[in-house]
Amino acid sequence: MKRMLFVLFLSICFISACANREENHQAHESETQIPVEQANHHKNGAVMEQTAVLQQIKDQIPADFTVKMPTTLPIPEGAFLSATTRTEGNQVEIIFYESKENIPINDIRLKKSATVIGRLLVKQYNNAEGASTQIAFDNFNQNGGRKVDLGYNMKGYQDAGAGSLWTGWNEGRWAIATHTRTENPDAGVKLAKQVVNYLDSHMLPIPKQYGMAQLDVYQTGNLVVWQDEKLVYTLDSIKDPLKAIEIATAFYQ
């Protein structure tokens, strides 16, 4: 578990550093503002049609590799979906937004008038072996720790240190861990049980080879990463840990 936490820390630092260097790197960022065509349908209330919007976002990516998109994103009824896209070398960045008005893709107003749903980074490596080094996968039942019942015949394993308490478990080729503080131990188990319950009826994307998720009770540092052969998908900037899992399951195809 400690090895996983250390690698997770390095991963978060790397992602933050990439974001901070954004202004200092030349990148391909579409200057074309694409009007977002969205329609309301009346089925159990007004439902936002997102398929066309997500396809428009995908069309703005001039990468040499195919980027898989989520099938849907969690936005409130009546809100509009949009995004900014950016391509730099072998990495694609998409920041998804929700807004009260229909704002075109890559419109400068998004950063001021819209709310970030989350960020998707997709990076292509030279080979699958290189991509696999970015995944902090652990087999928690081999690492030991205090065993806790998460329901649905799932067992979690807890590890504490430096004021933090982690509850980790495996779902297939996924390693998932919730984080809380040692003075609030029940919150980590509660979140873990909520995730296990959600995943009983929803599927995470099938990783090739592994995937990992770090979910924080205090809504900081939520991170979902998985490998798809030479590609590594990273979801971050999502405050709600359950929404992070919900968005990740929208990539299941």
Backbone hydrogen bonds in HBPLUS format (Angstrom, degrees):
<---DONOR---> <-ACCEPTOR-->    atom                        ^
c    i                          cat <-CA-CA->   ^        H-A-AA   ^      H-
h    n   atom  resd res      DA  || num        DHA   H-A  angle D-A-AA Bond
n    s   type  num  typ     dist DA aas  dist angle  dist       angle   num
A0004-MET N   A0001-MET O   3.00 MM   3  5.04 112.7  2.47  94.6 110.9     1
A0005-LEU N   A0001-MET O   2.89 MM   4  6.28 154.9  1.96 153.3 160.5     2
A0006-PHE N   A0002-LYS O   2.99 MM   4  6.22 156.9  2.04 149.4 154.9     3
A0007-VAL N   A0003-ARG O   3.03 MM   4  6.29 162.6  2.06 150.7 155.0     4
A0008-LEU N   A0004-MET O   2.79 MM   4  5.99 156.6  1.84 151.3 158.8     5
A0009-PHE N   A0005-LEU O   2.92 MM   4  6.11 154.0  1.99 143.3 150.1     6
A0010-LEU N   A0006-PHE O   3.04 MM   4  6.39 156.4  2.10 147.1 152.9     7
A0011-SER N   A0007-VAL O   2.84 MM   4  6.10 153.2  1.91 147.9 155.9     8
A0012-ILE N   A0008-LEU O   2.92 MM   4  6.21 160.0  1.96 154.1 158.2     9
A0013-CYS N   A0009-PHE O   3.01 MM   4  6.22 161.3  2.05 148.6 154.0    10
A0014-PHE N   A0010-LEU O   2.88 MM   4  6.07 155.7  1.94 147.8 154.4    11
A0015-ILE N   A0011-SER O   2.97 MM   4  6.23 161.7  2.00 150.8 155.2    12
A0016-SER N   A0012-ILE O   2.93 MM   4  6.13 162.9  1.96 151.3 156.1    13
A0017-ALA N   A0013-CYS O   2.89 MM   4  6.05 153.1  1.96 145.8 153.5    14
A0018-CYS N   A0014-PHE O   2.97 MM   4  6.24 153.5  2.04 147.8 154.7    15
A0019-ALA N   A0015-ILE O   3.12 MM   4  6.42 153.6  2.19 145.4 152.2    16
A0020-ASN N   A0016-SER O   3.00 MM   4  6.29 151.7  2.08 146.2 153.9    17
A0021-ARG N   A0017-ALA O   3.04 MM   4  6.26 138.5  2.22 144.7 155.0    18
A0022-GLU N   A0019-ALA O   3.22 MM   3  5.31 160.6  2.26 106.5 110.3    19
A0024-ASN N   A0021-ARG O   2.95 MM   3  5.30 142.9  2.09 110.1 121.3    20
A0028-HIS N   A0087-THR O   2.73 MM  59  5.05 155.6  1.79 171.7 166.9    21
A0087-THR N   A0028-HIS O   2.79 MM  59  5.05 174.2  1.79 156.0 157.9    22
A0034-ILE N   A0105-ILE O   3.31 MM  71  5.04 145.5  2.44 129.4 135.9    23
A0105-ILE N   A0034-ILE O   2.88 MM  71  5.04 149.4  1.98 148.2 143.1    24
A0049-GLU N   A0039-ALA O   3.23 MM  10  5.68 157.6  2.28 165.4 170.9    25
A0041-HIS N   A0047-VAL O   3.31 MM   6  5.43 156.3  2.37 139.1 146.0    26
A0047-VAL N   A0041-HIS O   2.97 MM   6  5.43 153.1  2.04 150.2 159.0    27
A0043-LYS N   A0045-GLY O   3.03 MM   2  5.17 152.2  2.11 149.8 141.3    28
A0054-LEU N   A0050-GLN O   2.90 MM   4  6.10 168.6  1.91 168.0 169.9    29
A0055-GLN N   A0051-THR O   3.06 MM   4  6.28 148.4  2.16 144.2 153.1    30
A0056-GLN N   A0052-ALA O   2.97 MM   4  6.24 151.4  2.05 144.1 151.8    31
A0057-ILE N   A0053-VAL O   2.93 MM   4  6.28 154.4  1.99 151.3 158.5    32
A0058-LYS N   A0054-LEU O   2.99 MM   4  6.19 159.4  2.03 142.7 148.2    33
A0059-ASP N   A0055-GLN O   2.93 MM   4  6.15 147.0  2.04 144.8 153.9    34
A0060-GLN N   A0057-ILE O   3.04 MM   3  5.37 150.9  2.13 106.8 115.8    35
A0061-ILE N   A0058-LYS O   3.14 MM   3  5.59 163.7  2.17 118.4 120.1    36
A0071-THR N   A0250-ALA O   2.88 MM 179  5.31 153.5  1.95 131.3 136.7    37
A0079-ALA N   A0076-PRO O   3.10 MM   3  5.55 163.3  2.13 132.5 133.7    38
A0080-PHE N   A0099-SER O   2.82 MM  19  5.18 161.0  1.85 151.6 157.6    39
A0099-SER N   A0080-PHE O   2.95 MM  19  5.18 144.4  2.08 137.0 147.4    40
A0082-SER N   A0097-TYR O   3.08 MM  15  5.22 155.4  2.14 141.7 142.4    41
A0097-TYR N   A0082-SER O   2.88 MM  15  5.22 170.4  1.89 139.6 138.0    42
A0106-ASN N   A0083-ALA O   2.88 MM  23  6.21 159.2  1.92 153.5 158.7    43
A0084-THR N   A0095-ILE O   3.03 MM  11  5.35 148.0  2.14 140.7 150.5    44
A0095-ILE N   A0084-THR O   3.03 MM  11  5.35 160.9  2.06 150.1 156.3    45
A0086-ARG N   A0093-GLU O   2.87 MM   7  5.08 139.5  2.03 154.2 159.9    46
A0093-GLU N   A0086-ARG O   2.75 MM   7  5.08 166.3  1.77 161.1 163.8    47
A0088-GLU N   A0091-GLN O   2.90 MM   3  5.37 170.1  1.91 164.2 167.4    48
A0091-GLN N   A0088-GLU O   3.04 MM   3  5.37 150.4  2.13 121.3 130.5    49
A0124-GLN N   A0090-ASN O   2.90 MM  34  5.42 164.2  1.93 159.7 165.1    50
A0092-VAL N   A0122-VAL O   2.84 MM  30  5.17 161.3  1.88 148.7 154.9    51
A0122-VAL N   A0092-VAL O   2.93 MM  30  5.17 159.0  1.97 148.4 154.2    52
A0094-ILE N   A0120-LEU O   2.89 MM  26  5.14 159.6  1.93 152.1 158.3    53
A0120-LEU N   A0094-ILE O   2.79 MM  26  5.14 167.7  1.80 158.2 162.5    54
A0096-PHE N   A0118-GLY O   2.94 MM  22  5.57 158.8  1.98 173.7 176.7    55
A0117-ILE N   A0096-PHE O   2.78 MM  21  5.36 173.3  1.79 140.2 142.5    56
A0098-GLU N   A0115-THR O   2.88 MM  17  5.33 153.2  1.95 148.2 156.9    57
A0115-THR N   A0098-GLU O   2.86 MM  17  5.33 171.6  1.86 164.4 163.7    58
A0107-ASP N   A0104-PRO O   3.26 MM   3  5.44 144.0  2.39 131.1 125.6    59
A0110-LEU N   A0107-ASP O   3.08 MM   3  5.84 164.7  2.11 121.7 126.0    60
A0112-LYS N   A0109-ARG O   3.09 MM   3  5.34 143.2  2.23 104.5 115.2    61
A0113-SER N   A0109-ARG O   2.77 MM   4  5.72 165.0  1.79 167.3 171.5    62
A0114-ALA N   A0110-LEU O   3.11 MM   4  4.92 146.2  2.23 128.4 130.8    63
A0119-ARG N   A0236-ASP O   2.87 MM 117  5.37 170.1  1.88 155.3 153.8    64
A0236-ASP N   A0119-ARG O   3.07 MM 117  5.37 158.0  2.12 145.5 152.3    65
A0121-LEU N   A0234-THR O   2.87 MM 113  5.03 163.5  1.90 149.4 154.9    66
A0234-THR N   A0121-LEU O   2.83 MM 113  5.03 152.6  1.90 153.7 158.4    67
A0123-LYS N   A0232-VAL O   3.09 MM 109  5.38 161.6  2.12 145.0 149.4    68
A0232-VAL N   A0123-LYS O   2.93 MM 109  5.38 149.6  2.02 147.0 156.9    69
A0125-TYR N   A0230-LYS O   2.83 MM 105  5.27 165.6  1.85 152.4 157.2    70
A0131-ALA N   A0127-ASN O   3.19 MM   4  6.54 154.5  2.26 145.8 153.1    71
A0132-SER N   A0128-ALA O   2.92 MM   4  6.09 149.9  2.01 146.9 154.6    72
A0134-GLN N   A0131-ALA O   3.07 MM   3  5.73 164.1  2.10 118.7 123.8    73
A0135-ILE N   A0132-SER O   3.22 MM   3  5.61 169.0  2.24 113.7 116.9    74
A0142-GLN N   A0139-ASN O   3.09 MM   3  5.70 149.4  2.18 115.1 124.0    75
A0143-ASN N   A0140-PHE O   3.05 MM   3  5.01 131.2  2.30  95.4 109.0    76
A0144-GLY N   A0140-PHE O   3.27 MM   4  6.52 136.1  2.47 148.6 157.7    77
A0158-GLN N   A0146-ARG O   2.86 MM  12  5.04 158.5  1.90 136.7 143.7    78
A0148-VAL N   A0156-GLY O   2.84 MM   8  5.07 155.6  1.90 140.8 143.8    79
A0156-GLY N   A0148-VAL O   2.83 MM   8  5.07 169.4  1.84 154.1 156.7    80
A0150-LEU N   A0154-MET O   2.99 MM   4  5.36 168.1  2.01 155.0 153.3    81
A0154-MET N   A0151-GLY O   2.92 MM   3  5.54 154.5  1.99 118.5 126.0    82
A0157-TYR N   A0168-GLY O   2.82 MM  11  5.28 152.4  1.90 144.6 153.8    83
A0168-GLY N   A0157-TYR O   2.95 MM  11  5.28 173.4  1.95 142.2 141.9    84
A0159-ASP N   A0166-TRP O   2.97 MM   7  5.30 149.7  2.07 142.8 151.2    85
A0166-TRP N   A0159-ASP O   2.89 MM   7  5.30 173.3  1.90 155.4 157.7    86
A0161-GLY N   A0164-SER O   2.94 MM   3  5.38 154.8  2.00 149.8 156.5    87
A0164-SER N   A0161-GLY O   2.98 MM   3  5.38 164.5  2.00 117.7 122.5    88
A0182-THR N   A0163-GLY O   3.03 MM  19  5.32 157.5  2.08 124.4 127.2    89
A0165-LEU N   A0180-THR O   2.88 MM  15  5.31 163.6  1.91 144.4 143.2    90
A0180-THR N   A0165-LEU O   3.00 MM  15  5.31 150.2  2.09 147.6 156.9    91
A0167-THR N   A0178-THR O   3.00 MM  11  5.24 154.0  2.07 142.8 150.3    92
A0178-THR N   A0167-THR O   2.90 MM  11  5.24 156.8  1.96 140.3 144.3    93
A0169-TRP N   A0176-ILE O   2.89 MM   7  5.54 154.6  1.95 159.3 167.6    94
A0176-ILE N   A0169-TRP O   2.93 MM   7  5.54 175.5  1.93 176.4 175.8    95
A0171-GLU N   A0174-TRP O   3.02 MM   3  5.12 152.4  2.09 133.9 142.8    96
A0174-TRP N   A0171-GLU O   3.04 MM   3  5.12 147.4  2.15 115.3 125.0    97
A0211-GLY N   A0173-ARG O   3.07 MM  38  6.39 149.7  2.17 153.3 153.1    98
A0175-ALA N   A0211-GLY O   2.95 MM  36  6.37 150.8  2.04 140.2 147.7    99
A0213-ALA N   A0175-ALA O   2.91 MM  38  6.42 146.8  2.02 153.0 157.0   100
A0177-ALA N   A0213-ALA O   2.96 MM  36  6.28 154.2  2.03 156.5 164.6   101
A0215-LEU N   A0177-ALA O   2.93 MM  38  6.24 165.8  1.95 160.9 164.9   102
A0179-HIS N   A0215-LEU O   2.79 MM  36  6.15 145.4  1.91 156.9 162.6   103
A0217-VAL N   A0179-HIS O   2.94 MM  38  6.01 175.2  1.95 166.5 167.3   104
A0184-ASN N   A0181-ARG O   2.89 MM   3  5.39 161.7  1.92 118.2 124.3   105
A0187-ALA N   A0184-ASN O   3.33 MM   3  5.93 144.1  2.46 113.1 121.4   106
A0190-LYS N   A0186-ASP O   2.92 MM   4  6.12 160.1  1.96 152.5 158.8   107
A0191-LEU N   A0187-ALA O   3.01 MM   4  6.18 162.8  2.04 147.5 151.2   108
A0192-ALA N   A0188-GLY O   3.02 MM   4  6.18 158.2  2.06 142.2 148.7   109
A0193-LYS N   A0189-VAL O   2.89 MM   4  6.14 157.7  1.94 152.4 157.7   110
A0194-GLN N   A0190-LYS O   3.02 MM   4  6.30 150.5  2.11 145.8 154.1   111
A0195-VAL N   A0191-LEU O   2.99 MM   4  6.29 154.2  2.06 151.9 158.5   112
A0196-VAL N   A0192-ALA O   2.95 MM   4  6.20 164.8  1.97 152.7 156.8   113
A0197-ASN N   A0193-LYS O   2.92 MM   4  6.04 158.4  1.96 145.2 151.4   114
A0198-TYR N   A0194-GLN O   2.99 MM   4  6.19 154.8  2.05 142.3 149.0   115
A0199-LEU N   A0195-VAL O   2.87 MM   4  6.11 161.4  1.91 155.3 160.4   116
A0200-ASP N   A0197-ASN O   3.26 MM   3  5.25 149.4  2.36  96.0 105.0   117
A0201-SER N   A0198-TYR O   3.19 MM   3  5.92 158.7  2.23 116.2 121.2   118
A0208-LYS N   A0227-GLN O   2.66 MM  19  5.34 172.6  1.67 145.5 146.9   119
A0229-GLU N   A0208-LYS O   2.96 MM  21  5.35 159.3  2.00 138.0 144.7   120
A0227-GLN N   A0210-TYR O   3.06 MM  17  5.90 159.1  2.10 160.2 165.6   121
A0212-MET N   A0225-VAL O   2.74 MM  13  5.39 161.4  1.77 163.4 169.3   122
A0225-VAL N   A0212-MET O   2.86 MM  13  5.39 169.9  1.87 162.4 165.8   123
A0214-GLN N   A0223-LEU O   2.71 MM   9  5.07 164.8  1.73 156.5 162.0   124
A0223-LEU N   A0214-GLN O   2.87 MM   9  5.07 162.8  1.89 149.5 154.1   125
A0219-GLN N   A0216-ASP O   3.05 MM   3  5.17 159.7  2.09 112.1 113.3   126
A0224-VAL N   A0235-LEU O   3.07 MM  11  5.08 158.9  2.11 146.7 150.8   127
A0235-LEU N   A0224-VAL O   2.78 MM  11  5.08 163.6  1.81 155.6 161.0   128
A0226-TRP N   A0233-TYR O   3.00 MM   7  5.39 153.2  2.07 145.3 153.3   129
A0233-TYR N   A0226-TRP O   2.87 MM   7  5.39 165.0  1.89 168.8 168.1   130
A0228-ASP N   A0231-LEU O   2.77 MM   3  5.03 170.7  1.78 151.8 152.8   131
A0231-LEU N   A0228-ASP O   3.09 MM   3  5.03 167.4  2.11 119.4 118.6   132
A0243-LYS N   A0240-ASP O   3.10 MM   3  5.22 123.0  2.44  99.3 113.8   133
A0244-ALA N   A0240-ASP O   3.03 MM   4  6.38 145.4  2.15 147.9 158.3   134
A0245-ILE N   A0241-PRO O   3.20 MM   4  6.54 151.8  2.28 143.0 148.7   135
A0246-GLU N   A0242-LEU O   2.92 MM   4  6.15 155.4  1.98 141.5 149.2   136
A0247-ILE N   A0243-LYS O   2.81 MM   4  5.99 162.5  1.84 152.1 155.4   137
A0248-ALA N   A0244-ALA O   3.04 MM   4  6.20 155.6  2.10 140.3 147.4   138
A0249-THR N   A0245-ILE O   2.96 MM   4  6.22 155.7  2.01 151.9 157.3   139
A0250-ALA N   A0247-ILE O   3.03 MM   3  5.12 136.6  2.23  98.6 111.3   140
A0251-PHE N   A0248-ALA O   3.05 MM   3  5.61 164.1  2.07 115.2 119.9   141
A0252-TYR N   A0249-THR O   3.09 MM   3  5.42 164.4  2.12 110.1 114.9   142
